[in-house]
Amino acid sequence: MFLKEHGLSFEAIVKPNRPENDERGFGTVNAQVDAWGTKWDLADDEKKEAGDCLLKGGVDFHTAWSPPSEAIRALSELTGASFELAFYEPGEWFWGKESINDGEISTDIDSGSESTKEELKDFLMQEMGYSPSDAHDEAGLNEDEEEEQVERLKDEKRGLYPESFDIAN
């Protein structure tokens, strides 16, 4: 009922404790990050559609910088529903998956600092619905292959990997 009435509005789920005097806006942004896990709410035109999609089983939306883990945790407490939240941030190289049940967040997948491009490719296919070729490209694996090809050509020119050998007695 909540999602039908409000859509997926982080503001409706949990009100941030915004400062009264915030001329530069930093206190407001920090309060929203604390309350929602992310900097901004969904755009007004996205809230209703996202709520409807979530009621049908799943939704894809974009947030600023980080996943709205705290907002979804509060929604879980409010509705008693369980959620899985998969997220990917290409600019900062992090991705993951959280299960949120009864207001508790548990991390299922955490990219961490030792993650590989192959792990990202697998995650993008399994959790984000990317095709194998799109996941390969998004993970930057083509860049690695291009770099390896350049290095191989350099090595060949230096004679480290000649294509054929002439061995004479």
C-alpha positions, -999 to +999 in steps of 0.1 A: +000+000+000+028+024+008+045+021-026+012+025-044+005+057-025+040+073-024+059+055-051+096+048-043+102+081-026+131+081-002+118+113+013+084+096+021+102+065+035+124+084+059+127+121+065+163+134+068+173+154+098+182+185+078+197+215+095+176+247+097+203+271+085+221+255+056+231+283+032+256+262+012+236+229+012+263+206+026+243+198+058+213+189+037+233+166+015+249+150+045+216+145+062+202+128+031+232+105+028+227+096+065+190+089+061+189+073+026+225+061+019+226+083-012+228+120-020+194+126-037+160+111-040+147+098-073+133+124-096+096+131-092+087+115-125+106+083-116+091+077-081+057+064-092+070+042-119+098+028-097+072+020-070+049+003-094+078-018-109+090-027-074+055-040-065+057-062-096+090-077-086+119-055-096+130-021-105+161-004-121+169+031-111+199+054-107+211+073-076+240+096-070+273+080-059+260+052-037+231+028-033+200+039-012+207+011+014+193+031+043+161+041+025+155+005+015+163-007+050+137+018+064+112+006+037+117-030+048+110-020+084+079+000+073+064-026+051+078-059+065+090-068+030+124-082+020+145-067-007+177-075-027+197-044-037+223-049-065+243-018-074+272-008-097+291+024-097+315+024-127+333+057-119+344+047-084+348+010-092+325-006-067+296-030-069+277-053-047+245-069-035+227-066-002+198-085+012+175-064+034+151-082+057+132-068+087+153-036+086+186-055+087+212-052+059+235-081+051+261-079+024+260-107-001+286-094-026+311-067-019+335-057-047+363-048-022+397-035-033+410-068-046+382-074-071+391-083-107+376-073-140+365-109-145+345-107-112+329-075-124+320-091-157+303-121-139+285-097-115+272-076-144+258-106-161+243-124-131+230-094-111+225-065-135+213-084-166+241-074-190+248-096-220+282-114-220+296-090-247+283-059-229+296-071-196+330-078-212+331-043-226+318-026-194+344-044-172+372-031-194+383-065-206+387-052-241+412-026-228+433-054-212+432-074-245+443-044-264+471-037-240+482-074-242+482-072-280+504-040-279+528-057-255+530-088-277+538-067-308+565-049-289+580-082-277+578-096-312+597-066-325+624-071-298+626-108-309+611-122-277+583-140-294+594-147-330+567-163-352+591-189-366+625-202-358+653-210-382+676-235-365+707-245-385+733-270-376 
